[in-house]
Amino acid sequence: MARTTYERLQRQIAALQAQAEKLRRREVDEVIGRIREAIAFYGITAADLGLAGAEASPPGRRGRPAKAGKPLVRYRDENGNTWAGRGKRPQWLRDALEAGRTLDEFRVDRA
């Protein structure tokens, strides 16, 4: 009986991996072809798929809503520093609060 060696098994593994990669690439190409056909048939846009850099879908189209822009400024100081009220308070605001000022003093009036 022929003796199986580590080297022989490694060659078999490499050959099987190459064969698997070839089959995977063929299947991926087929899937991409079907996706392209569906995109063309249904008129799907990059925005409908939620891909980065894509513009929002026109009204009546399905897809994710357009991403919101910058959050609204809720707090501002006399030097023009701003904070939207999200995340950690910025250093300028922490310093002002430690100096005895209140958060309401910096609140932006929306009227």
PyMOL commands that set and color helices and strands:
alter all, ss='L'
color gray80, all
select helices_A, chain A and resi 6-42+91-98+103-106
alter helices_A, ss='H'
color red, helices_A
select strands_A, chain A and resi 75-76+82-83
alter strands_A, ss='S'
color yellow, strands_A
deselect
rebuild
show_as cartoon
